[in-house]
Amino acid sequence: MTVIDIASRLVEKIVSGGSRRAARRIPFRPHSLQLDEPVIAFTFDDFPLSAAENAAPALEDAGMRGTFYYSGGLAGDRENGQLIATDDVVVDLAGRGHEIGAHTHDHLNVQQTPIADMLDDVTRNIEQLERMGAAVPPVSFAYPYGVVSLRTKLALMNRFAGLRGIESGINSGVIDLAHLRAQELYDVSSDPESIGALIDEAEKTRGWLIFYTHDVRQRPSDIGCSPAYFRTIVDLVRRRGIRVETIAQTLRRIGVAPCQAPTGTQQGLSG
C-alpha cells in the first residue's frame, strides 16, 4: 500500500466519522413531541427467531406488543450467530398485533452503500413485506448496525414516518423523526436499576423511551438479553403503569403516520 493509499483511507475515515456524528446531531425532521403521558416501545433488530419465541410471548402476557425490524435477505439464515426468523414467523407475529418494520433487505451498512443501490434495496424490503400481507407500507425503519450518515439520512428521511437509530436517550421536546433515540437492552450493559432510572426520567419529561435488543435467549450474545431479564423489564414497566405501544402506534398518535386500516380490514404487518 502506497503513502497515497494510506492517506486516502485516512481522509475517508475522518470524513465518514464526521458525517456519522453530524447525522446524529443535526435534526433533519424536527418534531415537537407533546405527549400527555410517557410511552415506551420494545423493538428488536434483525428479527432473531429467539426474539419471536421468547420476547413476543412475554409482551403478550403483559398485554403489550413490540416492533420487529425485518431484513428479508437474512430470513432463515444466521446473523451474528443468531438464527433469523423465517417469513412464516413474521406473518404469524404480525397477526398477533406486533409491528413489522423495515431494516433494508440485505441488512446493509447504509453509509458504505451507494445511494441508488441502498434505495433499491429498501424498496425490495418494502415490496417483500407487502407481498407478505402488509395492508400499508412499513411505517418505521431502523438503521442496520445503527449506522447513519448525512447522505443516507437525507435519502431515507421521507421514506418512513419514523427512523430509529441507536443514539441513547429519551425522545422528548423537539425530536428528530429521521433519527429517533433508543436505549439498548443488553444483559452486558444494563440492569433493572439503570433501566428504572431511565423510566423515571421518561415519566418526568413525558417522553418516548424506545428500547432495542436483538436475540432473547438463555445465553444471549453481547447484543441481546436473556428471557428472564427481558421479562423483568416488561414487568417493571407493567407495574409502573406506563403505556406501551409499537413505534407505528406512537407515530400515528402524534400525527406523523397514516391512520390504521379501518375496523374490519386487514391490519397487515405495519402494527
N, C-alpha and C positions, 0 to 999 in steps of 0.2 A: 504494500500500500504506500502510495506516494505522500509527500507532505501536503500536496493539494487535496488529495482524497481525505486525509485526516482532518484538514482544516474545513473542508466542505461538510463533512459529517458533524463536526463540532458546531458549526454555524446552524446547520439544520436542527440539531438537538436543542440549541438555545432558543431558536425561533419557535419550534414546536412547543417547548416548555412554556414560553411566554404566551403563546396562543391559548394553551390549556388554562393557564392562570387567569388570563383576561376573560376567557369564555365563562369561567366560574364566577367572576366578579361583576361583569357587565350584564345588567338585566336587558335581555332582548325583547321580552314580552312582560313588562311590569304590570302587576295587577294588585290593587288594594284589597287585601283579604279582610273581609268583615264577617266573622262568624259569631253566632250567639253563644256558642259553647265550643270547647276543644273537640277535635276529631282525630282519630288515629286510623292508620292504614297498615296492614300487613302485606308486604309484597315479596315476591320470590323471583329471582333472576335465573334464567336458563331453563327453568322448569324441570329440575331433577325429579325423578319418579318418587323419591323419598318424601319430597315436599307434598306431593299429591296424596301419598299414602299415610303420612303422619301429621302434617300440619293442617291440611284441609279438614280432616275429622275433628281435630282439636278446636278449630274455629267454629265449625258447625255445631259442636256440642255446646258452645257458648253463645250460639245464635248469631255468629259473625260470618263474614265472607272475606276472601282475600283477592289479591291481584297477582296473577301468574304471568310472567313475561316469557313469551314463546318465540323460539328460533326454529323454524321448521327443518332447517338443514341439520340440526342436532338430534332430531326426534329418533328415539330408539338407539342412539349411539352413546358415546361417553364424552363428557366434558369435565376436565379436572378430576378424572377418575370416577365421576358420578354418572350412573345410568340416567338418561334423559327420557322423560315420558313420551309415549307414542301418541299419535293423533287421536286414537280412541279414548285415551285417558283425558286428553284435553277436552274433547267433546263432552265426556261424562261430567267433568268438573264444571264446565260452563252450564250444563243442565242443572247442576245443583246450586247455581246462583253466583259462582265465582266469576271474576272478570279475567279475560284473557287479553293481555296487552301485547303490543308489538315490540320486537327486540332485534330486528333485522333477520333475514332468512338464514344467512350463513354465519351469524354471530361475529360480525365484522368489527375490527378496530376502525371505527369510522374516521379517525384522524389520519390513518395511513391509507385510506381508500380514496381513489379519485371520486369526485362528487357525482359524476354521471353514473359510475358503477354502484356507488352507495345508494343513490336514489332508485336505480333499477332493482337493487337487492331489497330495499324497503318495500317497493311496490310488490315484489314477489312475495314477501312476508304477508302483506295485507291481502293479496289475492288468495293465498293459501288459506288464511283464516276465513275469508268469505266463502271459499269452497267447502269449508268445514261447517258452515252454517251460521256465520255472523249475520245478524239482521242489519247491522250498520257497520261501517269500517271501525277498526280499533280506535278507541278514544285516547288511550295513553300509550306512551313509549318509554322504554328505559334504555339508556345508552349502554351498549355492551362494554364490559370492563369498567364502566363509569367514566370512560374517556370522552371528552368533549373538547372541541376547538372552535375558534371563531367561525371558520368557514362551514364546518359541519352543523354548528348550531344555527347559523343563518339559513342553511339549506333545508333544515328539518323543522324549524321552529313553528311553521304554519301547517305542517302536515298532520299534527295531532293537537288535541285540546291541551294536553299537558305532557311534558317530557321530564322524566326523573333521572337525576344523577346520583352521585354518592357523596356529595359535599355534605358534611354532617351539620346538623342543626334543625331547628323547628321553623316551619314556614309560618311567618306572622308579619303583620304590617304590609309593606309593599314586597310582594313575592315575584319571582321570575317563573312564569309558566313554561318557559323554554329550558329551565334547569331547576326543577324542584329539589329542595334539600331532603336528605334522608339519613336515617341512623342505622348503622349496621347492627344486626342481632346475631352475634357470633359468640360461641362459648369461650373463645380465647381472648376476647377483648371487651366483654361487657358482663354485667351481673345484675341481679334484681335491684340492688341498691342504686346503681348508676342509672338504670332504666327508670326507676321510681322517681329519681331527681328530675329526669327529662319530662316525665309525665307531670310532675309538679309545675315545671316551667310552662308546659303546654296549657295547663289549666289557668295559670296566672295570665298568660297572654292571649288566651282563647285561640291558640294556634293549631296548626295542622302538622301532626307528628307522623312521619312515614317511616316505618321500619322496613328493612330489607335483609334478606338472607338468601342462601342457596339450598344446599341439602339439609334435610332434617332427619337425622338417623342416630343410632346409638353411639357410634364412633364418628362424629362429624369431621369434615375437612376443616381447614383453617378459615374457610369462608362459609361455614354452616353452623348449625346448632343441634343439640340433642332434642329428642321429643319431650323429655322431662323439662328441660329449660324453656322450650317453646311454650309448653302448657303452663308453666309457672308465670310467664309474662302475660299470656292470654288471661289467666285467672286474675292476675293483678289488675289488668285493665277492666275486666268484668266487675270486680269488687269495687273499683273506683267509680263505676257507673258512667264511664266515658263512651261516647258514641264511636262506633267502629264502622267504617264504610270502605268500599272499594275506591280506588283512585277515580274511576269513572263516575261513581255516585257523587263524590265531593265536587268534581269538576262540573257536573250538571247542576248541583245545588247552588254553586256560586255563579252560575250563568254563563260558563265559557264553553260548554259542550252541548251537543244536541240532546233533547229530551229522549227518554227511553221510548221504545215502541209502545203504542197504546195497549191497554189491557186487552188480553185475548189474542195478541200476536206474539210471535216468537221473540223472546228476549235476545237470543243469539249469544255470541261469545264476548260481547263487549261489557257485560256486567251491568 
